[in-house]
Amino acid sequence: MSEFLAMGGYAAFVWPSYVIGIGGLAVLALVSLRQWRAAKAELGRLEAAGLSRRGRREDR
């Protein structure tokens, strides 16, 4: 097991790259989730105001 964790002497390069990669994916997921929630809230506000997707008032 220690040989696997040492990565043939390249552990100092391999493990930080895993951490950076996973961290980057986590940040991307969080940013995407926040933007999705903001867009969903904006859509709710626009729909409540009676605006269509084209920015005109809907005739009901």
VENKA-V888750 format. One record per helix or strand. SS is the DSSP state (hx for helix, st for strand). FROM is the first residue (numbers start at 1). TO is the last residue. Records with the same first field share a line. If there is no record, write none. Layout:
# VENKA-V888750
SS: FROM-TO, FROM-TO
This chain:
# VENKA-V888750
hx: 2-9, 11-49
st: 51-51, 57-57
